[in-house]
Amino acid sequence: METIKLKTTVNCYHCLSKITPFLNEIKEISDWSVDLADPDKVLSVSGENLVISKIIDALSRAGYSAVKIR
């Protein structure tokens, strides 16, 4: 299993509810979370055969942006 970390424009729990259906539709993701306490609002995504562009596109469709940080 691999983990990808991305800096996002997600800001609050309402934002989390907006991105949830978009991230949950990506079958390669087994788990994800956003650290709202972190100034960069880091999204950690775990799974197999993850494609960063697919994750970024899902966030974009929800109205948010992200860039890989680690």
C-alpha positions, -999 to 999 in steps of 0.1 A, spaced: 0 0 0 12 35 -8 4 69 7 3 102 -12 2 135 6 -13 166 -11 -16 203 0 -53 213 -6 -77 242 -5 -100 222 17 -108 244 48 -135 229 70 -159 200 77 -183 213 51 -155 211 25 -149 175 36 -185 166 29 -182 181 -6 -151 161 -15 -162 128 1 -183 115 -28 -156 124 -53 -128 106 -35 -149 77 -25 -156 69 -61 -119 62 -68 -117 25 -63 -79 25 -58 -83 46 -26 -86 24 5 -85 53 30 -81 91 30 -82 120 55 -75 157 56 -56 173 85 -77 205 90 -53 216 118 -24 217 94 -20 251 76 -16 232 43 -48 212 49 -28 180 40 -48 153 23 -34 118 30 -45 92 5 -37 55 9 -43 26 -15 -29 5 -43 -19 18 -78 -29 54 -69 -28 79 -98 -22 115 -85 -38 131 -115 -70 111 -108 -71 124 -72 -64 160 -82 -91 158 -109 -116 145 -83 -109 174 -60 -111 198 -89 -146 185 -99 -156 191 -62 -143 227 -65 -109 224 -48 -73 222 -58 -43 202 -46 -6 197 -53 16 168 -42 39 177 -13 56 144 -3 
